[in-house]
Amino acid sequence: MIEMIVESIRLCVTDYRRVVMLKGKDTNHYLPIWIGASEADAIAVKLQGASVPRPMTHDLMRSIINELGGTVTYIVVNDLQKDVYFAKVVLNRNGEQVEIDSRPSDAIALAVRVKVPIYVEEDVLDRGGVWLDQKTGKLADEEAGPTANPQEKQVIDEEMKKKASAFYEYINKIDLDDFGKRQS
């Protein structure tokens, strides 16, 4: 499993869909996941430190888990089937590990509330992730490689671009300098 952080939440201006951008904690490997508007708002509210007058659904999930004696250990995006991502919320209850099936957006919204690690299975990241060049904000090409770190050098070929087809055009429009400025 690869630890990821929520780099940003973006709005696609052509169709107003939201995408959460997960970034490898120690790499330039990104995993874009399309999510619903309410889930995007739930993640953004917490990341921006905004307060809401009443608990949101993911705050309620956190409260229920706590009241029932459980703690969230981490979440993991663990599968990708037909362009649909799957996740699990991993809980500890009385010393027993419990895995709960979840949509990635809900799992991420919960993870940012309880401040636990977000992981992605390596094969999911290999199939759905993209490497971005930090200088250009574009997909890393064959000559440049994904990062300056030679251990992480990977060639982005046509097959990998096809795997990222749902996000390819969107990714190439992302300005990495803008990541920290907007999160909604």
Stockholm file with secondary structure:
# STOCKHOLM 1.0

chainA/1-184         MIEMIVESIRLCVTDYRRVVMLKGKDTNHYLPIWIGASEADAIAVKLQGASVPRPMTHDLMRSIINELGGTVTYIVVNDLQKDVYFAKVVLNRNGEQVEIDSRPSDAIALAVRVKVPIYVEEDVLDRGGVWLDQKTGKLADEEAGPTANPQEKQVIDEEMKKKASAFYEYINKIDLDDFGKRQS
#=GR chainA/1-184 SS CEEEEEEEEEECTTTCCEEEEEEETTSSEEEEEEECHHHHHHHHHHHTTCCCSSCCHHHHHHHHHHHTTEEEEEEEEEEEETTEEEEEEEEEETTEEEEEEECHHHHHHHHHHHTCCEEECHHHHHHHCEEBCTTTCSBCCTTTCSSSCGGGCCCCCHHHHHHTHHHHHHHHTCCGGGTTTCCC
#=GC SS_cons         CEEEEEEEEEECTTTCCEEEEEEETTSSEEEEEEECHHHHHHHHHHHTTCCCSSCCHHHHHHHHHHHTTEEEEEEEEEEEETTEEEEEEEEEETTEEEEEEECHHHHHHHHHHHTCCEEECHHHHHHHCEEBCTTTCSBCCTTTCSSSCGGGCCCCCHHHHHHTHHHHHHHHTCCGGGTTTCCC
//
